[in-house]
């Protein structure tokens, strides 16, 4: 009898082992999930398009091809209702061009320059292209913003990662002529301040699932392959900042990855077209002055806007204060409540060049260029090193503790 | 009473003896109930299948023999006066239908869907009372509908094995998976109706079940079986051997059962995305002496199984399947489920019974049980939420922006175009997500509109991906998850993986013992004395299951990391202090980089629980009346100890130290607080040190009494009553047990308890009574029972993301009162020789009878709000939860069925059951029923940031069909200062203002009954055949089909999500900028559905 129990046990155990080991998926390797080479990419792209037809556009070519009408095709084609109001002279603040859904694949390809962990690029990516896809030649950087409805998108789409996006069925939207890959979205936020000026069609975020599905990761991220415009404020000014009147110049300037050198903060900000000095916090428990939770003019990078959500901006100037540019920070950034460095700290700032125009409604010629860094480590990094002299040790605002002098 | 007992032994000598034998095996049937119908006396058979009934009246008698798993038998006998009457062996036929049903029931609880916390949401009662017509019929027949006995939660039902208590002391539930697939191990049991006289334990308001596993119960020989099913597993093979009682006095029996399903790559079927492997073993040995039995039992079932989840109606509709499972995705072209439960519950039991003399016996038993239970889950840090059914990934999320408020028209005419027409929000959508038509001009009821905020193409594209069940959209995108981790490695090899599969361990070890003494020395009196003791330890920690290509996981808390700026500005902390808050272990020597599968991270704590119970019962049996009464006394304790010092506990402690009136040692316990403070001061905090929290003690008395009046042999009237208190389970006692030691405010520690009543202050108090009329005629038998139970002062915990406080909040509710009342009716009619018709019904009303008090606090120590007068931060808010009048969500409250059974002596079995279920209700989220949401002010006086009556929501319905706004008393000297009243508001039965469409969707208690009444019916059927072969061999085949009509519209349960849709009003400070929006579909309810047609086919060969 003993033997037969044993026999049955083995008879039972064999299929157990067999079944438990079969059908389990193999662990994926990097080469399984990151496109390994150009051949593989070409094969995959051909496979997902009818007749294998597709084009990988240079970013500027895509914009030139599809952003033809100043007011965008979405408005004229689909909706008798406006995209958002026109404020800047005769320029449309918002415009949307839809991209064809069917037909050959429309692709753009570039390397991600942003990182949302610091809080400045909420649901937004910027990609940078430095090679012409047709010729393979090196070219001046071309950039495109991508608006995607994905929290912590930078976790999946990391800085330095090269990606390729199938754009069919998406849209190219423009805010103040800055193009972005998006979908049309109707903003009806009646709880917004000045809601009546904000309701209407505008470029909106691409639904997360669609973006994930449309996007491939090519190779591993390599931040060393990002290309910077390294320049002084004077050079920046000459090359881009005065060029807004030229729409296409502005388009080419927006989203560039720049490194400006030899700048310092002045504690100044733009007060509806005028330069004003930020307000100092005296450590009061009750007063709001200088308290970044309550005072939008406090001397920190990104004090509150009362959840209006526009980026806060603080000027940096160059040696001799001849040129200036705004450094912009979201009030939701992790470093938003850190005090601005004093003017004695001089160094470089790395960030994304962008134009902000909503203030245009107060000043028809208003709107200003600004630079948005990924996080605080991109601000005066030279001053933050251990052997820097003077060394800038960032200080965070704290209720009841006065703002340190310098 | 004692006086009555004397000298009533007149009808002395007439007796009846006999033996009950299974016809198929010729083995004695142990534990069969033998009843004399006319004089209503019953007994059960012993290990040899023998029974003896003494002191009988001489008359013609019907002897009814019932045993679990057998077709009831009936014998007629003329009892001769003053003789020892002897029956021939009574042969019982095995009931293969009920055996299959028991097996299906055994697996039911582990097939339940579980929510994100791993909690099973809708559990069926899965034990069947062996002989009661009602219980026997409903336990299987109503299991599809998740009927629960008298509307009680599963934790009031007590489960014993050989007299040892096996409910978890942490959650109160019995873990069936321990006996996974071991249909023989669980075959024999005694089940007691609520509040009866009991013999193995004191019992309680719920049913008590005692599994009996002695080896002598099993028929000598071999049994092998195979089963096929389309449920979560697809096949089962098993083998049982039993020696029978051997000359040596020993009997041994053993079973092996293996159940399995590989991943099956098919969508829209039962068990989608689920794999299942379970190997159960059961070994029992019994030594029999003249006066004693010794039983040694061990069993366990290492199991690995995938899970599935409840989802929202939108997802069911989009995927077109009630079997959609969001937990799996394709990896390397193969199905992989992210949620794999691994469990193994090895159990050893020794039980000894000794017959001191004819009138006295005792039993002692001891058992040990270690339960390894863990489930895996995807976790992520600073990366997109990987759940395909995450609300932001669904088409309904695109409806977010389109919120129009009719009252906004006057201040901003932009909502109308030049011709006075509304702008065409949702131009391409004609109805809302509940299917309500927008009507003319797409303007919804009351002018409120919610529709897609994107263009039609964009919206439809996402809808299409869902409808087509696109692999990357509707399932886990394993490729992108791996890609993210590999990319992350390249960017920074020392960074934390963005995704991992973690394994959440909830182990439990228990040592338990019991003693039971029965004395029948006195005429008419049976005295039972029992004692039970149990030590139990819940062991909770996380380990890594799979890094998914990542190099390591860095153990910090994502919520604390996200709120770091707020946490910093709310305290006088240094930057290093703030860094501590994110840590799950603050000791500096803790290595938070985890790369191996052994290291525990996240949390590592234990809950030690002790319990001692003593009870005493007297049963008096007289000609016309039986009486019993019993008392019990229960002591229990719980104490948490942790091996990790959580940063949020540390932060909360520091905050409490700064606050006046706060209790700084609340989060560590008193002794540990001093130790930790000293170690911190000396810089000697060491990782891995064990810190023991405060012990909490509970005293719970209970008393029960009952009587049976025997109108005659065939008609009985029974009345029972019980009063008891029940200490809270650990899961409801600790506010945030993974983080800290704090308990709900009604629980005392030995330090602050002052009076005896402090030891039962937190206990739920229950009284319950039932009245039963029982009848037993040859053609019909059954019962009618009315029951009433009231409980007071229950405690319940909830955790959820709160959009008002904008962080994860723990909410402790106390003072919950509930009432359960109803009627149970069952009758079994014999229709000729072959058919039995059994109508059964249970109609109940199970509801909350009070509001509850809730204390809410942020898990990471963020303030909940700000006091508008003093500007000080408020860390705990107190408010009422408007529960009064709501129904309990413990299954359908109206149930009725009609069962037709067929049994032919040539061993054909068949039955068909038609069941109807109604009055089944959604579980309501307390966070949506807070009083402050209606009044703007909480009970503690703090202001609610965004509520139904404020200007921006305008959610209150008026009698003339408009929106009421609250009138808030602004006079600081007034007694009702800060309180809100409404003019002409429509009030519900409890005086709570009724909300307008679509706000009403957010707070109402939804009925789960199918819209079409035909879909409230479930039809089950089964057919079986037993074939006798030569040499006592037999072969049985049984096919059981549930839900024959494939009704896929039957919701068995569901719950409201806790979050409320909120928007931010710009230009306002944080503490008053929140607005409840009309987007009722943003966090909709999640539902469980009953499976469509499913079958279970068994084949058993005995030799």
Contacts between the chains, C-beta under 8 A, distances in Angstrom:
chain1	res1	chain2	res2	distance
A	1	B	241	7.8
A	5	B	241	6.4
A	5	B	254	7.4
A	8	B	224	7.9
A	8	B	239	5.2
A	8	B	256	7.2
A	9	B	256	6.6
A	12	B	237	6.5
A	12	B	239	7.1
A	12	B	256	5.6
A	12	B	258	5.4
A	12	B	279	7.6
A	15	B	258	7.5
A	15	B	260	7.7
A	16	B	258	5.9
A	16	B	260	7.4
A	16	B	277	7.0
A	16	B	279	6.0
A	19	B	260	5.4
A	19	B	262	5.8
A	19	B	277	6.8
A	20	B	277	5.4
A	20	B	304	7.6
A	22	B	262	6.6
A	23	B	262	4.5
A	23	B	263	5.4
A	23	B	275	7.5
A	23	B	334	6.4
A	23	B	335	7.8
A	24	B	334	7.4
A	24	B	336	7.9
A	25	B	330	8.0
A	25	B	331	3.9
A	25	B	332	4.6
A	25	B	333	7.6
A	25	B	334	4.0
A	25	B	335	7.5
A	25	B	336	4.8
A	25	B	478	7.9
A	26	B	331	7.7
A	26	B	332	4.7
A	26	B	334	7.9
A	27	B	549	7.6
A	28	B	331	6.3
A	28	B	332	6.3
A	28	B	478	6.9
A	28	B	479	6.9
A	28	B	482	4.3
A	28	B	549	6.7
A	29	B	549	7.8
A	30	B	482	8.0
A	30	B	486	4.1
A	30	B	489	8.0
A	30	B	549	7.0
A	32	B	332	7.3
A	32	B	479	7.5
A	32	B	482	7.2
A	33	B	479	4.9
A	33	B	480	7.4
A	33	B	482	4.6
A	33	B	483	3.9
A	33	B	486	6.5
A	33	B	549	7.9
A	34	B	483	5.5
A	34	B	486	5.9
A	34	B	487	6.7
A	74	B	455	7.6
A	78	B	455	6.4
A	81	B	417	7.4
A	81	B	423	5.9
A	81	B	424	7.3
A	98	B	455	7.9
A	98	B	457	7.4
A	101	B	457	6.8
A	117	B	382	5.8
A	149	B	392	6.6
A	149	B	397	7.8
A	150	B	384	4.9
A	150	B	392	7.9
A	151	B	384	6.2
A	151	B	385	6.8
A	151	B	392	7.3
A	152	B	382	5.2
A	152	B	383	5.3
A	152	B	384	5.5
A	153	B	384	6.3
A	154	B	382	7.7
A	155	B	380	7.5
A	155	B	381	7.7
A	155	B	382	4.8
A	155	B	383	3.0
A	155	B	384	6.4
A	155	B	484	6.4
A	155	B	488	7.7
A	155	B	498	4.8
A	156	B	383	5.6
A	156	B	384	5.3
A	156	B	480	6.4
A	156	B	483	7.8
A	156	B	484	4.6
A	156	B	498	7.2
A	158	B	484	7.8
A	158	B	487	5.3
A	158	B	488	6.4
A	158	B	491	5.3
A	159	B	491	7.1
A	160	B	491	6.1
A	161	B	487	5.5
A	161	B	491	7.9
A	169	B	457	6.4
A	169	B	458	7.7
A	169	B	461	6.0
A	183	B	454	5.5
A	183	B	455	7.0
A	183	B	458	4.3
A	184	B	454	6.3
A	184	B	455	4.3
A	184	B	458	6.8
A	185	B	401	6.7
A	185	B	453	5.5
A	185	B	454	5.2
A	185	B	455	7.9
A	186	B	401	6.1
A	186	B	402	6.6
A	186	B	425	6.7
A	186	B	453	4.9
A	186	B	454	7.2
A	186	B	455	8.0
A	187	B	401	6.1
A	187	B	453	7.4
A	188	B	401	5.3
A	188	B	402	5.5
A	188	B	403	6.3
A	188	B	404	6.7
A	188	B	423	7.9
A	188	B	425	6.5
A	188	B	453	6.9
A	189	B	401	6.7
A	189	B	403	7.9
A	189	B	1063	7.2
A	190	B	403	6.7
A	190	B	404	7.2
A	190	B	405	5.8
A	190	B	408	5.2
A	190	B	412	7.3
A	190	B	415	7.9
A	191	B	952	6.8
A	191	B	1063	5.0
A	191	B	1064	6.7
A	191	B	1065	4.5
A	191	B	1066	6.5
A	191	B	1075	5.6
A	192	B	1066	5.1
A	193	B	1066	4.3
A	193	B	1067	4.3
A	195	B	412	6.1
A	196	B	412	4.5
A	196	B	414	4.7
A	199	B	414	5.5
A	199	B	415	7.6
A	199	B	423	7.9
A	204	B	453	7.2
A	204	B	454	6.1
A	207	B	393	7.6
A	207	B	397	7.7
A	207	B	398	6.6
A	207	B	454	7.8
A	207	B	458	7.0
A	207	B	462	5.2
A	208	B	384	6.5
A	208	B	392	6.2
A	208	B	393	5.6
A	209	B	388	7.7
A	209	B	393	5.0
A	209	B	462	6.5
A	209	B	465	6.4
A	209	B	472	7.4
A	209	B	473	4.5
A	210	B	458	7.9
A	210	B	461	6.4
A	210	B	462	6.3
A	210	B	465	7.3
A	212	B	384	7.8
A	212	B	472	6.6
A	212	B	477	6.3
A	212	B	480	5.9
A	213	B	465	7.3
A	213	B	470	7.2
A	213	B	472	4.8
A	213	B	473	6.4
A	217	B	480	7.9
A	217	B	483	4.9
A	217	B	487	6.1
A	220	B	486	6.7
A	220	B	487	5.8
A	220	B	489	7.7
A	220	B	490	3.4
A	220	B	491	7.8
A	221	B	487	5.1
A	221	B	490	5.4
A	221	B	491	4.8
A	222	B	490	7.2
A	223	B	491	7.0
A	286	B	871	7.1
A	293	B	569	6.7
A	293	B	1069	7.8
A	293	B	1070	7.5
A	294	B	1069	6.7
A	305	B	1066	8.0
A	306	B	1066	6.0
A	306	B	1067	4.2
A	306	B	1068	6.0
A	306	B	1069	7.1
A	306	B	1073	7.5
A	307	B	1064	4.7
A	307	B	1065	7.6
A	307	B	1066	5.2
A	307	B	1067	7.4
A	307	B	1068	7.2
A	307	B	1070	7.5
A	307	B	1073	5.7
A	308	B	1066	4.5
A	308	B	1067	6.1
A	309	B	1066	7.3
A	334	B	564	6.7
A	334	B	565	6.1
A	336	B	565	6.9
A	337	B	565	6.1
A	337	B	568	7.8
A	337	B	569	6.4
A	396	B	568	6.0
A	396	B	569	7.8
A	396	B	575	7.0
A	397	B	569	6.8
A	398	B	568	7.1
A	398	B	569	6.4
A	398	B	572	6.8
A	399	B	569	5.9
A	399	B	570	7.7
A	400	B	572	7.0
A	401	B	572	7.6
